[in-house]
């Protein structure tokens, strides 16, 4: 597990995807042995590490019915939606899509968590000017928006939440 922790900080997306898949598959068989390192990575890790460990839930939550194994991670993941790092935010949004989209695991979310998810996720759907850069290519200008992947995942999570929790939101939202 130590090697996974080290490699999860890699700047290379391909390496982190392989690590995320490996951790996700290991989680299926050894969920309680992995609990401490996963929680540690989610709470104290850098953006790349958070993104990697959050993405691991995409591989472990699919068709998984073990609510007890996923319960400790719901609150940290919901709180990480507001993380400043774009890669971490994208990984967390993907993880929450998978957990919330699983009919067996959707009951893990409390009403306040669902409300927080909606409010924080809706905040990520807006276009942020600080994430847009313009590259001058001579006769042309290329406008690049680094926030597109996060907005896409935010809309995907909102779609999953609408389908799974439609009648379960508090009136405040």
N, C-alpha and C positions, 0 to 999 in steps of 0.2 A: 504493500500500500504506500510505502514511503516513496517509491519510484513514481507512482501515479501522482502523488502530491507535488513532486518536483516537476514532472512533465506537464501537469495541468497549468503551470505558470508560463508555458511556452507562448511565444508570440505567433507561432505558426498555427493557423486555424485547422489545418489538416491533422496535425499532431493532437490538438485538443479534441477534435471530433473522435479520433480513435480512442483516446483515453476516456472520453465520456461514454462511448459505447461499451468499452470494457468494464467500467465501473457500473454501468447500468445492468449489464449481464451478470456481474458478480453479485450485485444487490439482490437479485432474484433468489439466489441460494444462501447468501450470507448477510441478510439485511441488518441483523442486530450486531454483528461483528463490525460492520462498516459505519454504524451510526455515529460514533464519536468523530472519526476523520471527516465524514461528510458534513456534520454540523460545524466542525471547526473550520472547514473550508468555506462554508456558506457565511459564517459569521465574522471570520478574521482574514479571509483570503483577499487577494487583489482581484481586480476586475476579470482577468483571464481565468483565474482559478474558480471564481464564483460562476462564471459562464460555463466552464467545463463541468463542474459538479452539478449545476442546475440542469444542463443538457442531459446528464446521465439519467434523469427521471423520464426523459422521452423514451428511453429503452427499457426502463424497469416498470413503468406504470401502465404500459399497454397491456390490457386484459388481465392485470394483476388484481386480485380481490382481497389482498391482505391489508386491511385498513390499519391495523396496529403498526405495521412496518412504516407506513407513510405519515402517520399522525405527527411525529416530532418535526417534520419538515414543512408542514403547511404554513405555520405562522412565520418562520424565517423567510420562506419564499414570498409570501404575500408582502412582507415588509421590504423585501429587496426590489420590488417593482419600482420604487422611487430611487434606486441606486443611480449614481451619476455616470458610471461607465456604461457606454452604449452596448458593448459586447455582453456585459453582465446582465443588463436589462433585457436584452434580446434572449439570452439563455433562460432567464427566469420566466419571461412571458411564454416561451415554448414549453417549459416544464409545467407551468400552471395550466396551459392548454391541455396537456396530456392527462394530468391528474383530474382536472375538472371535467374533462370529456369522458372519463371512465365512469360508467354508471355505478360501479361498485365503490368507487372512491369519492364521488362527488359529495357524499354526506359528511365528509371530513371537514368541510368548510362551514364555519359559523356565520350567522347573519352579519355581525360586524366585519368579519373577514371579507365576505362577499361585497359589502358596501365599500370597504377600503379598496378592494380589487377594482371595482367599477370606477371609483373616483380617480385612483392613481393611473389606471389604464386609459381612461378618457383623456387625462392630461397628456398622455404620450401620443395621442392621435393628432395633435396640432402641429403645424409646420413651425419649426424653430429657426429663426433667421441666423442664429449663431452657428448652426450646423451646415449652412449653405456657403459654399465657396465658389468663386468664379475664376476660372483659369483662362487667361488670355492666350489664344492660339493664333495670333496675328489677325487675320480677317474675320475670325470666328471667336466666339466666347463659349466655353463649356461650363455649364452650371452644374455643380455636383452637390447633392444633398446627402449628407452622412446619416440623416435621420430616417431615411426611407425604410431600411430593414426593421427598425424599432416600430415605426408606425404600422407597417404590415403585420407584425406579430401582435401589436396592440389590438388592431381590428380583428385579427383572427381569434384572440382571446375573448374579446367582447362578443363575437359570434358564438363561440362555444358556451360562454356564460348565459347568453340569451336563450340558447337551446336547452341548456341543462337546468338553469335556475330561474326560469321566466317568472314563476309565481312566488319566488322565495325572497325577493329583495324587500328591504324595509322601505317605508314610505319616504324616508329622508332622501334616498337616492332619487 
